Amino acid sequence: MHYRTDYSTALLAAPPSVVDIAGWRLHYQAYSTRQRDTRQPVLLLGGAFQSFRSFAAEVDELLTTHPVILLDLPSQGGNLQLAPELALEQLADLIAGFAEQLQLPPLMPIGLSYGSALAALFAARHPQRCARLLLAGITAFGRPGARLMLEEGLALLDEGRTAEFAQGALTGLLNPLHLNDTGISPVFRKALLRQIQRLSPAEVERYRQNSRRLLAFGGFIEHPQCPTLVLAGEHDHFTQPWEHAHFAAACRQGECALIHQADHLAQFERREACAALYRPFLNQRPLPLRSPGSTRLPFEQLLSLEKRTEPRLAPRQRQAWLRHAEGQRWPVELRELGFFGGLLQADLPAVLPRRGWQLQIGDLPPQHLLPLRHEQQDLAFVFPHTDAEASLALAELIHPAPLPAAACA
């Protein structure tokens, strides 16, 4: 491997190097303080809506002690090659092919969000090529509520309802109930919303393919054997802390830490808290027993974290109406209500359509909902939050202190 030694942030926007593996093009950039470097490199794998430029601060930080490689697989980041036929496992195998072709020593992948599934599969399927593994935003468990959100997003894109898709995606990435905690500025939130709203047709198709891969993934047959550190934003609703902890428990040498005042983008929201953990981890030093901005979870707690990210209480106004787009409506009683979902009771048909539902609570704007679980008269549901005005009204109903005006912008 020949590394560039002239790293600057501007270079992350430069054309990448390309490796061809059986017709699949892998884009990469490789930096170090030495042109020929035999040390184990850090491999950065990003999530949806991320590019090499998203990792400018991380590359700066990591280069002081490690070679750094940024990799875009087909349909990832800036790599425009579509790959609908490739499953997650096959993409993970391409990482191994990349390491073999460039004769790399064992890698230390950092996988974020969608990239976490690829990094974890690479480590599990090719243990001899993975020295250490750092994950955040675990996306591979297929929690029913998360699957519903992905499926709804794909359906909205198919219908050309880009604005609603973007609003729902934004709420998944940035928990609007904790914007004051996470410190996400209105400017950043609006910029991310605009970025999602303005996805090109090619970017939309890549998002479709990546989401379908996640939905088709059947779960891990085996888990990573190498030392593995999993970082979970304490307010992450899309990939919840308990999912991170369960994954760490399944790894042979897994550890998990909660990052305080962070959600799905913990690595970017709380850089120093994350860096205080990954610096010693990547340098094969013991993690600190206590570290500002985070809490390490003891192994015995990994399988016992609370699975609800918000309390769901009986609302003061329990009577509501459930409507369907085909014209039917039913009176319902709200048993539990939270910002992300709830539980109602009603005399509903045994078989329910998957989409087209609205919940009317008093004078609030209608709330779109997705049925999650229907048992006798009980219907558990989730809110996709595709309507900014309706989401803000619901938040004000549930949480007396109003959210910032930009929370659901």
N, C-alpha and C positions, 0 to 999 in steps of 0.2 A: 504494500500500500504506500502510495506517495501522498503525503499530507501537504497541504498549503500551510505556510508559516506566516502569511501576511493578513491574518484575519482582521476584518473590520465589519461593523454592522451592515455597511452598504453591500458587501459581497453576498449577503444572504439573498439579495434580489438578483444576483447574477445568474446566467445560465448554468445549470448543474452539470456535473459529469454524468455519463449514462453507461450502465452495464446492461447487456442483453443476455437474458437467460431463457432459452427455448422460445424466443420471440417476444418475451415480456421485457419491457424496458423499465429499469429501476433507476431513478434519479437520486443522486447523492452529492453532498459536499463533505469534504473531510479536512479537518484543521488540527494542527498540533504546534507545539513549539519546536518540533524537530521534523525534518522532511521524512526521515526513516525512523519510525518509532515502534518499538516492539511491545510497548505497554498495552494493557487491555483497554480498548477504546469504549467510551460511552456512546451508545447508539440512541438517538432521539427519534421517537415515533409519535407523531401528533394525532389529534382527533379531528372531528369534522370542523370545517371552517378555519382550520389552522394551516399555516405555511411555514417554511423555514424561518421567515422573518418573525414569527411568533416566539421564537426561542432565542432572540438576541441576548437577553440578559443571562439566560442559562449557559449559552456558549461562552460568554465572557467569564462567567464564574468557573465553569468546569475546565476551561483551557489552562488554568493555573496548575492543575494537577493531572490532567488526563488528555489524551487525544479525543476528539469529538467528531462523530459522524452523524449527519442528518440524512435521513432516508425517506424517500417517497416511493411507495410501491405503486403499481398500476391503480389508477383511480383515486390516489391519495394526494392531498396537498396540491402541489403544482404539476403533478403527473397527469396528463390529460388522457392517457391510454385507458380505454374502457376495458373492463374484465368481468362481464356478467357471469361467465362460466366458472370463475374461481371462487371457491369457498374460503372461509377464514383459514382453515387448515392449510390450504394450498398457498395462500399468501404468506403464512408463517414459514412454509417450506422455502419460499423464494428468499426469505431473509437468510436461511441457512445456505442456499445456493450463492447468494451474494457474498457471504463470509468465506465460502470455499473458493469462489472464483478470484477474490482479492487476497486470499491466503491470510486472513485476519486471525489473530489470537482470539481466545474466548471473549465474547462481547459482554457489556454491561448495559442492557437495554433500559431505557426510561420510556414507559408507555403511558400516555395520557388519554383518557376517555376512550374513543374508538381504538386508538393505538395501544391501549392496555390489553385488549383482547389479543391483538397480534403479538405483542411482546410476550404475554403469558403463554400463548400457544407455542411460540418459538422456543421458549425455555423448556416447556414440558416435552415437546417432540424432539428437541435436539439438545439434550442436557450437556453433551460434550462441548457445545459451542457457546454456552452461556455461563458466565462466571458469577454474575450477580444480577438481580432483577429489581427494578423500582417501578411501582405502579401507582396510579392515581385515577380515580373515576372509573372503577371497574364496570365494564359494560356487557359482560358475557353470561350473566345468570338468567336472563329472560324472566324477570319478575313480571307477573301478569299485568300489573298496572303500567309498567314501563313498556311492555309489548303493545298494549293498547295505544299508548301515546305514539309509538313508532308507526303502527298501522294507520292511525288516524292521520298522522303527518303525510304518509304516502298517499292516502286517499285524497287529501286536500290538494296535494301537488298534482295528482292525476286530473282533478277537477279545475285546475288553474286558479285555485284560491290561495295565492301566494302570500297575501297579507295575513290571512288567518294562520297559515302554516308558520310564518315567521314569528308571530306573536306566541304561539304555543311552544315553538322551539326555544325562544328566548326565556320563557318562564321555566323551562326545564334546565337551562344552563345557569340562570341567575335567579335564585330563590327570592321573589319579591318581598317575602315576609321578613327578610333579614338584611335588607340593603344597608341599614345603618350599621349593623355588625360587620358586614363584609367590606364596607367602604367603597362599594361600586358607585362610581359617579354617574349622574344622569347623562353626562356627555358620552361616557363609555357605553352605557346601556343603549342609548339611541344610535350610536355608531354601529354597534353589533346588530341591532335590529335592522338598520338600513342595509348592512352587509348581507344579511339573510334575505331580506326582501328583494335585493338586486342580484340574486344568483343568476348566472347565465344559464341557458338551456343545457349546456354541457355540464355545468356544476350541479344542476338539479339532477341530471341523469346519474352522475357519480354518487350523489347523496342517496338516490334511490337504490343503487346497487349495493352500497355499503350498508344501508339499513336492512335490505333484504338478506344480506349475509348474516347480520346479527340475528334476525328473526329465524333464519334457517339453522342456526348453530344449535346443536343438540346438547351442548355442555361438555365439560372437560372429562375425558376418560382417565387421564392422569394429570397430576399437578406438578408444578416446578419442584425440582429437588435442590436447586441452588439456594443460597441465602436470598431471601425475598423480603422487601420492605414495601408495605402497602400504606399509602397515605389517604385518609378520608376527610373531606371537609365536613365539619360537624353539622352543617345546615344543608348538605347536599340532598336534594329530594329525588333527583333523577337516578343517581346511583348511590344508594343510601349507605350510611355508615355500617349497618349490620351486614350488608353484602360484602363490603371490603373485609370486615372482620372474619366472616365465614371463609372467604377465599384464603386469607392468611392462615387460618387454622388448618386448611386442607393442604397447605404447602409443607414440605418436609422441614424447612428452616424458615418459616414465615413469621413476620412480626407486623403489627399494625399500630398506627398512631392516628389519633384524631387531631386535625388541624383546627384550632379555635378560630371563630369568626371567619369561616370560609365555607363555600359551597362547592359546586361541581368544578369550578376553576381555581381550586385551592393553590395550585402551583403558581398562578399568576396573581392571586389576591393576597397571599401571605408568603411572599418569596423567602423572606428571611427565616420564618418559622420552618418552612420546608427545607431550606438549605442547611439549617442547623442539624437536620436529621440526615439528609443525603450526603453531606460532606463526609462525616465519619463512616457512613455505611459504604460508600463507594471506595473509600480508602482503607477498608477492612479493619476499621477500628470499632470498638464497642459503642453502641448508641448511648448518649447521656441518659442517666436515670431520670433527670428532669430537664426540660428544655422550654424556654419561653415560647408561648404561642402554640403548644401542643401537649398532648397527653398520650403516653405509650400505654397500650392496653395489655394487662397481664394475660398470659395464655389462657388462664382459666375463665376469663371474661369474653373471649372471642366468640363463643357460641351463645352468649346470653344477652347481647345488646338488645335494647328496645327496638322493635321493628317499625314503630310509628314515629314519624318525624314531627308530628304536631298533635296536640290533644283534639279529640273530636267529641264535642259535648252536645247535649240536647239543646237546640236553639229555643229562644223564647217563643218565637212564632213557629209552631210545629206543623201547622197545616199549610199545604202547598199543592200545586198542580203539576202533574207530569204530562207533557205533550209530545206527540210524535208528528213528524213532518207529513205523514199521510192523513192527518186530521183528527186522530183520536186524542182524548185526554182523560186522565184519571185523577181523582183526589188522592193525595198521599199524606202520610204522617212522617215527618222527619224524625228519626230516632237519634242520629248523630250527624253533625255537620262540621266540616273543616274547610279550609281553603282549597285543599287538593282533592277532596272527595267526601263521601259520607255514606249513610245507610238510611234507607227509607222503607216504609211498610205500606203495601197497597195490594189490592186485588187485581193483579196483572195477568195477562195471558201467559201460558206456560212457556211459549217460545217467543222471544223478543228479538226484533231487529237489532243489529249491532250499532247502527248509526241513526242520526236524525232526531235525537232526543233533546228536549229542553225542560228545565225545571223552573217553574215560576213561583218565586217566594215573595209574597206581598207585592210591593211596588218596585222591587228590584228589576233591573233589566233581566230578560230570560238568560238562564245559565245553560250553556251546552253541556251535556254530560254523556259519558260512555258507560253502559252497563258492564260491571266487572264480575259480579257473582249473583245469581238469582236462585234462591232457595225458598220454596213455598211462598210466603208473602213478603219476604225480605229481599231487598235489592241493594247490594253494595255497588257503588259507582265512583268514578273519578271524573274530575273536571279537566278538560283539555286546555282551558284558558286560551281560547283562540279569539276572544273579544276583549279588548283592553278595557273598555268602559264597564262591561259586566264584571270583569275580574276585580276592578277597583271597588265597585259597589259591594261585591261579596266580601272583600277584605275589610271594608269599613263596617259591615254588619257583624263579622266575626270578631274583629279586633277593634275595640272602641277607639284606640289611638289611630288616626288615619295614617295610611302609608304615605311616603313621599309621593309627590305628584308624578314623578317619573317612574314609579314602581311598575306600573302597568302601561307605560307609554309605548 
